[in-house]
Amino acid sequence: MIPNTLNSQRPNREPNIMKTVLITLLLVTSAASAQTPLSDGKTFTGWEGDTTTQWRIEDGAFTSGSLEKKQTRNDYLTTTQEFGDFELTLKWKLEGTEGFVNGGVHFRSKRVPKGTEVSGFQADLGAGYDGALYDHIRRSKVIQRPTKEVLEKARKPVGEWNDYRIRAEGSRIQIWLNGVQTVDYTETDPTIETTGIIAVQIHGNSSAIVRYKDIVITELHSGDAIEPAAKVMLFDGKSLDGWIPFSPGKRQGKDVNSTDTKVWSVRDGVIHCEGKPSGYLRTSKDYANYQLHLEWRWDGKPTNSGVLLHKTGPDLLWPTSIEAQVMHENAGDFYLINLSSLTVNGKQLGPVVKPYLRAKKQELSNEKPPGEWNSYDIVCDGDSIQLTINGVLQNKGTGAKPSSGAICLQSEGSPIQFRNIYLKPLEK
């Protein structure tokens, strides 16, 4: 679900992570996410900008500006490294005597060629824009900002340190100011870049001092998808260990996790899904490059369900993923959901801005009658996907984006059962 945005205009503006490698007999995984300081409080290591006349380090903080001398133009200190999905925390403090007293934390941004500006998303601060999300240069507008009531809860007096927490994951961007969420925005334009530098800013046309310190990043989904090295049982036949249920509730137009455990249960070695409310059961880990086997049958009138592959980003009713369809008489179709894309029969589908796009199966339906068990064999090899139903190859695609992520079983209509769910390594 996409929250409402406030596309109001603001005044014109002038223009390596430590990792732990775990190797077991059953699984080979790459580095896990870790918190990484981006500033050591003593040097500009990992950053670039005018560190001679513009930026300095005072009491462990990147500092710029003066209360006595006017800042003539925007200036930035930027990371030398680009980042994609991450959670960033830092402290900032701003004080000024005249002009547009303002700064910002830019992310998923780029240096403007042959210029001094930075273009991209900005967690704004100062001049009445604390906690707001601004798209600098690229669209030059406020994307979303907190209400007056929320801002009153979040603000601290001028001259005190503030805490920013910025989370960018897939198409979703969230901002917290002093522990209060001020932004929850989902980007719908597939051309907007999802990687870039991080920068701290002092705004021009002001007499002000801005400070940034304790800058720490945690990269998300940073090479932590598991590639099975041997058979991995995703369902142990006894419990839902290793799975996380999600049923969207409604609050201020956003999806929130409802911990309703009545939808999913385990009996007699089988996962039982009631079908309502809609949602899914997802693996607690991400996977890539595997053969997935599972079996399903309808417990009564058959309606709709699916297996979501490569689910990334936040839990939503329609999360970013590629669905292997289980809808009655349509098993084997691809459904591309929320910014995913796939090439089928030479035609690229997506990135999807609408809720979904469909790529029909290539053979006649070969599902078994309700009450009988069907088998799904799915091969995910790099960015290619093959769907086989009851031994018949029904569909295949290439160029999958995303190409790794969680695996989900959908609740979408009527009772359905799943069993014998496991991964195997790709055949060499």
Secondary structure, DSSP 8 states (H G I E B T S, - for coil): ----------S-----------B-SSEEE-----EEES--SS--TTEES-TTTTEEEETTEEEEE-SSS-B-S-EEEEESS-BSSEEEEEEEEEEEEEE--EEEEEEEEEE-TTSS-EEEEEEEEETT-TT-EEEETTT-EEEE---HHHHHHH---TTS-EEEEEEEETTEEEEEETTEEEEEEE---TTS-S-BEEEEEE-SSEEEEEEEEEEEEEESSSS--EEESS-EES--SS--TTEEEEEEEEETTEEEEE--TTSEEEETTEEEE---S-EEEEESS-B-SEEEEEEEEESSS----EEEEEEESS--SS-EEEEEE-STTTTT-EEEETT-EEEETTEEE----SSEEEE--SS------TTS-EEEEEEEETTEEEEEETTEEEEEEEEEES-SBEEEEEE-SS-EEEEEEEEE----
